[in-house]
C-alpha cells in the first residue's frame, strides 16, 4: 500500500471516529453540544479532504499495478460517508423553520409541569413563543393538528399511555385525573433530550388529544418534534 493511500485511509477513518466521538462526548457529558458540533465540523472537513486523496491514491496504485486499490476504495467510502451526514443535515435544515417547540394546540399549548425540574439547566424555556412560532408552524407543519377520538378520555387514556411506552418515551408523570402524560425522549447520536406532554380533554362524547414536543437545546429541531407528534398520533388513531 502506498503512503498516499495510507494517509487517505487514516484521514478518512480518523474523521469517521471524530464524528462518532463528537456525539458520544455530548451524550456522556464530556463536553457541551457546541463542542460536539465543532468536532463534527472538523471531522467533516477531514472526510472531505480524504475523498480526492483516496481517488488520487487509487489512480496511482492502479496505474503502477501496486497493491492497495481495495484500501483506497475503503478510504473513499469512509470519506464519502463522513461528508454525506453533515451535508444531509444542512440540506434538511435549509427547508425547515428555526423553531423547536411544536404543539397541536397553538392557542393554548399543553403545559409542562413535572418535567420543569429536569429542564432547570436547559437553554430553551417552556414558555410558548406565541404568534411568531405559531405562524411558522402553520406554514411548515400544517398537518400538526389535534386528534379527536369517539371514546371518552377515561377509555382513551390507557391507550395513549401505551403508545408513549411503545415509542420508548421515558415517562416522567402519568396523571390520569388531569388527563396528562409527560415524558422525555433522547436522540440516538448526540443524546439530545426533548420533552413531550400529552393532554386529553373531553370533546363532546369523545376525546381531544393534544401533544406538545419541545427541545431542551438548539434553535432548529430539524423537524424532529413535528415528526414525533405525527408518529404518536398516527399510532394512537389506529
RODO-2510 file (C-alpha; in nm, 4 decimals, decimal comma):
residues 238
     n   res          X          Y          Z
     1     x     0,0000     0,0000     0,0000
     2     x     0,1387     0,3407    -0,0971
     3     x     0,1945     0,6128     0,1598
     4     x    -0,0716     0,8255    -0,0144
     5     x    -0,3355     0,5565     0,0274
     6     x    -0,2305     0,5067     0,3897
     7     x    -0,2687     0,8768     0,4594
     8     x    -0,6096     0,8973     0,2889
     9     x    -0,7273     0,5914     0,4790
    10     x    -0,6033     0,7251     0,8131
    11     x    -0,7668     1,0622     0,7472
    12     x    -1,0996     0,9102     0,6461
    13     x    -1,1121     0,6689     0,9397
    14     x    -0,9988     0,9414     1,1783
    15     x    -1,2761     1,1660     1,0516
    16     x    -1,5299     0,8874     1,0976
    17     x    -1,4052     0,8277     1,4526
    18     x    -1,4218     1,2010     1,5228
    19     x    -1,7838     1,2118     1,4075
    20     x    -1,8759     0,9242     1,6403
    21     x    -1,6858     1,0726     1,9345
    22     x    -1,8467     1,4149     1,8765
    23     x    -2,1903     1,2788     1,9581
    24     x    -2,0743     1,0298     2,2181
    25     x    -1,8985     1,3032     2,4148
    26     x    -2,2154     1,5117     2,4301
    27     x    -2,4240     1,2100     2,5268
    28     x    -2,1817     1,1228     2,8106
    29     x    -2,1489     1,4889     2,9196
    30     x    -1,7783     1,5033     2,8373
    31     x    -1,8367     1,8370     2,6608
    32     x    -2,1177     2,0670     2,5513
    33     x    -2,3149     2,0220     2,2328
    34     x    -2,1340     2,3283     2,0940
    35     x    -1,8012     2,1496     2,1335
    36     x    -1,9525     1,8363     1,9842
    37     x    -2,0650     2,0298     1,6769
    38     x    -1,7172     2,1800     1,6414
    39     x    -1,5618     1,8323     1,6470
    40     x    -1,8194     1,7188     1,3936
    41     x    -1,7358     2,0134     1,1664
    42     x    -1,3634     1,9365     1,1659
    43     x    -1,4368     1,5666     1,1153
    44     x    -1,6432     1,6585     0,8086
    45     x    -1,3582     1,8726     0,6742
    46     x    -1,1165     1,5827     0,7215
    47     x    -1,3565     1,3465     0,5451
    48     x    -1,3950     1,5929     0,2577
    49     x    -1,0179     1,6167     0,2111
    50     x    -0,9843     1,2390     0,2184
    51     x    -1,2161     1,1924    -0,0837
    52     x    -0,9877     1,3390    -0,3553
    53     x    -0,6832     1,1924    -0,1802
    54     x    -0,8430     0,8475    -0,1933
    55     x    -0,9202     0,8857    -0,5624
    56     x    -0,5681     1,0065    -0,6310
    57     x    -0,4217     0,7185    -0,4304
    58     x    -0,6363     0,4655    -0,6167
    59     x    -0,5299     0,6099    -0,9535
    60     x    -0,1645     0,5997    -0,8518
    61     x    -0,1579     0,2377    -0,7325
    62     x    -0,3798     0,1184    -1,0194
    63     x    -0,1580     0,2875    -1,2780
    64     x     0,1547     0,1300    -1,1335
    65     x    -0,0012    -0,2070    -1,0615
    66     x     0,0624    -0,1767    -0,6887
    67     x    -0,1349    -0,3213    -0,4023
    68     x    -0,3781    -0,1017    -0,2136
    69     x    -0,6617    -0,0384    -0,4589
    70     x    -0,9090    -0,2004    -0,2203
    71     x    -0,7900     0,0111     0,0718
    72     x    -0,8187     0,3222    -0,1431
    73     x    -1,1842     0,2334    -0,2061
    74     x    -1,2372     0,1801     0,1673
    75     x    -1,0933     0,5243     0,2318
    76     x    -1,3171     0,6714    -0,0380
    77     x    -1,6293     0,5084     0,1059
    78     x    -1,5458     0,6243     0,4591
    79     x    -1,4757     0,9758     0,3353
    80     x    -1,7991     0,9976     0,1381
    81     x    -1,9975     0,8726     0,4394
    82     x    -1,8287     1,1295     0,6610
    83     x    -1,9191     1,4074     0,4183
    84     x    -2,2738     1,2895     0,3482
    85     x    -2,4025     1,3055     0,7089
    86     x    -2,3311     1,6761     0,7759
    87     x    -2,4266     1,7773     0,4212
    88     x    -2,7590     1,5972     0,4522
    89     x    -2,8201     1,7673     0,7871
    90     x    -2,7503     2,1109     0,6404
    91     x    -2,9694     2,0337     0,3376
    92     x    -3,2560     1,9257     0,5628
    93     x    -3,2238     2,2313     0,7864
    94     x    -3,2447     2,4709     0,4911
    95     x    -3,6081     2,3794     0,4254
    96     x    -3,7257     2,3886     0,7853
    97     x    -3,8158     2,6714     1,0243
    98     x    -3,5923     2,7825     1,3089
    99     x    -3,8262     2,6609     1,5815
   100     x    -3,8050     2,3815     1,8369
   101     x    -4,1484     2,3899     2,0050
   102     x    -4,4329     2,2111     1,8252
   103     x    -4,7891     2,1811     1,9520
   104     x    -5,1218     2,0608     1,8187
   105     x    -5,2884     2,3488     2,0064
   106     x    -5,1339     2,6820     1,9084
   107     x    -5,3746     2,8939     2,1107
   108     x    -5,3415     2,7014     2,4345
   109     x    -5,0413     2,4658     2,4161
   110     x    -5,0342     2,1843     2,6738
   111     x    -4,8328     2,2990     2,9751
   112     x    -4,5304     2,1203     3,1164
   113     x    -4,5431     2,0575     3,4900
   114     x    -4,3493     1,7525     3,6067
   115     x    -4,0569     1,7963     3,3664
   116     x    -3,9809     2,1523     3,4772
   117     x    -3,7182     2,0495     3,7366
   118     x    -3,5483     1,8341     3,4714
   119     x    -3,5186     2,1379     3,2452
   120     x    -3,3646     2,3675     3,5063
   121     x    -3,0346     2,3892     3,3161
   122     x    -3,1911     2,3864     2,9686
   123     x    -3,1212     2,6654     2,7233
   124     x    -3,4793     2,6646     2,5923
   125     x    -3,7682     2,7913     2,8023
   126     x    -4,1019     2,6110     2,8264
   127     x    -4,2807     2,9441     2,7727
   128     x    -4,4510     2,9264     2,4340
   129     x    -4,3141     3,1583     2,1651
   130     x    -4,6554     3,2988     2,0727
   131     x    -4,7750     3,4154     1,7330
   132     x    -4,4307     3,4050     1,5692
   133     x    -4,3772     3,0362     1,6453
   134     x    -4,7421     2,9583     1,5701
   135     x    -4,7198     3,1247     1,2274
   136     x    -4,4064     2,9307     1,1348
   137     x    -4,5625     2,6040     1,2455
   138     x    -4,8754     2,6710     1,0384
   139     x    -4,6585     2,7443     0,7356
   140     x    -4,4239     2,4464     0,7597
   141     x    -4,6255     2,1875     0,9552
   142     x    -4,9934     2,2488     0,8700
   143     x    -5,0716     1,8814     0,9304
   144     x    -4,9956     1,9019     1,3024
   145     x    -5,3493     1,9048     1,4400
   146     x    -5,5342     1,7684     1,7454
   147     x    -5,6698     1,4158     1,7277
   148     x    -6,0345     1,3525     1,8142
   149     x    -6,1411     1,0011     1,9149
   150     x    -6,5002     0,8906     1,9682
   151     x    -6,4354     0,7338     2,3102
   152     x    -6,4277     0,9467     2,6284
   153     x    -6,0919     1,0310     2,7964
   154     x    -6,1367     0,7632     3,0620
   155     x    -6,1318     0,4980     2,7892
   156     x    -5,8580     0,6569     2,5773
   157     x    -5,6045     0,7410     2,8479
   158     x    -5,4530     0,3951     2,8897
   159     x    -5,4187     0,3614     2,5141
   160     x    -5,2463     0,6983     2,4985
   161     x    -5,0087     0,5848     2,7717
   162     x    -4,9405     0,2538     2,5979
   163     x    -4,8463     0,4283     2,2721
   164     x    -4,5996     0,6528     2,4575
   165     x    -4,4393     0,3449     2,6130
   166     x    -4,4295     0,1629     2,2794
   167     x    -4,2397     0,4550     2,1268
   168     x    -3,9791     0,4265     2,4015
   169     x    -4,0544     0,7539     2,5789
   170     x    -3,9202     0,7858     2,9335
   171     x    -4,2276     0,8628     3,1420
   172     x    -4,1938     1,1478     3,3907
   173     x    -4,5525     1,1732     3,5143
   174     x    -4,8761     0,9910     3,4412
   175     x    -5,1719     1,1877     3,5778
   176     x    -5,4936     1,0249     3,4644
   177     x    -5,7104     1,2547     3,6773
   178     x    -5,5680     1,5588     3,4963
   179     x    -5,5576     1,3788     3,1614
   180     x    -5,1856     1,4486     3,1254
   181     x    -4,8805     1,2392     3,0345
   182     x    -4,5307     1,3886     3,0485
   183     x    -4,2236     1,2180     2,9110
   184     x    -3,8699     1,2698     2,7866
   185     x    -3,7100     1,1345     2,4707
   186     x    -3,3388     1,1059     2,3934
   187     x    -3,1879     1,1198     2,0450
   188     x    -2,9648     0,8307     1,9434
   189     x    -2,6409     1,0031     1,8435
   190     x    -2,5885     1,3191     2,0453
   191     x    -2,8271     1,2198     2,3229
   192     x    -3,0301     1,5410     2,2954
   193     x    -3,3325     1,5394     2,5227
   194     x    -3,6751     1,6616     2,4161
   195     x    -3,9783     1,6760     2,6423
   196     x    -4,3308     1,5758     2,5462
   197     x    -4,6663     1,6397     2,7090
   198     x    -4,9914     1,4703     2,6057
   199     x    -5,3225     1,6272     2,7122
   200     x    -5,6599     1,4559     2,6945
   201     x    -5,9774     1,6655     2,7247
   202     x    -6,3467     1,5893     2,6599
   203     x    -6,4761     1,6695     2,3118
   204     x    -6,8490     1,6137     2,3208
   205     x    -6,8910     1,2439     2,3910
   206     x    -6,5365     1,1760     2,2759
   207     x    -6,1806     1,2884     2,3492
   208     x    -5,9459     1,5507     2,2083
   209     x    -5,5775     1,4645     2,2288
   210     x    -5,3217     1,7438     2,2115
   211     x    -4,9460     1,6878     2,2082
   212     x    -4,6581     1,9275     2,2550
   213     x    -4,2921     1,8387     2,1935
   214     x    -4,0142     2,0779     2,2986
   215     x    -3,6356     2,0565     2,2628
   216     x    -3,4139     2,1455     2,5580
   217     x    -3,1318     2,2884     2,3448
   218     x    -3,0899     2,4246     1,9954
   219     x    -3,2801     2,6729     1,7817
   220     x    -3,3911     2,4445     1,4994
   221     x    -3,5008     2,0878     1,5720
   222     x    -3,4643     1,9682     1,2090
   223     x    -3,8308     1,8676     1,2130
   224     x    -3,7842     1,6066     1,4862
   225     x    -4,0565     1,7372     1,7193
   226     x    -4,3177     1,7549     1,4443
   227     x    -4,2354     1,4025     1,3290
   228     x    -4,2557     1,2762     1,6859
   229     x    -4,6070     1,4141     1,7197
   230     x    -4,7090     1,2678     1,3830
   231     x    -4,5818     0,9228     1,4809
   232     x    -4,7575     0,9337     1,8155
   233     x    -5,0969     1,0459     1,6862
   234     x    -5,0832     0,8049     1,3920
   235     x    -5,0347     0,5115     1,6265
   236     x    -5,3000     0,6395     1,8662
   237     x    -5,5560     0,6778     1,5865
   238     x    -5,5290     0,3124     1,4800
***
